[in-house]
């Protein structure tokens, strides 16, 4: 046990010990309801950061989970590197260089192993990453099922992700039964969508 604590709280392992402790505290706080886990934390940070996560294969699961796995794997790699090889390296400058090399190697290993570990977990979080229906459905084509569609009434059918949706729709341009239209905006207070004729929508895209 003395060896365990000596390695865990000495350079270089102590760096990952601190990070791992922070992660554990975060999960404990979240567990008792004092924190809120942002499932899409790795999506909304920034374009460059999100692109880096995708490049490294770390996308698709909550960022706190990714970081926790990385800290744990890096800690294990650093601990066992120090346990097995640390005694062979002289103290002082050489041991400091050894520690820096262990940190770099542990970080690389943590990224590679985490990318593999989270791969089967992505389907569990896929629904959490889907935007709300109000966002996903914008730009979707629909077919008018009511006799007419006006600024005050109307109904249409749309297919989204294989699901058949019956929607209340409104249009500034009168639409007739079986005409095709495109959903362009949600009307929250009426739980309805503004639509435009599909031809008008396509013409606007072409002009753009």
Buried (B, 14 or more C-beta within 10 A) or exposed (E): EEEEEEBBEEBBBBBBBEBBEEBEEBEEEEEEEEBEBEBBBBBEEEEEEBEBBEEBBBBBBBBBBBBBBBBBBBBBBBBBBBBEEBEEBEEEEEBEEBBEEBBEBBBEBBBEBBBEBBEEBEEEBEEEBEEEBBEEBBEBBBBBBBEBBBEEEBBBEBEBEEEEBEBBBBBEEEBEEEBBBBBBEBEEEEEBBBBBBBEBBEEEEEEE
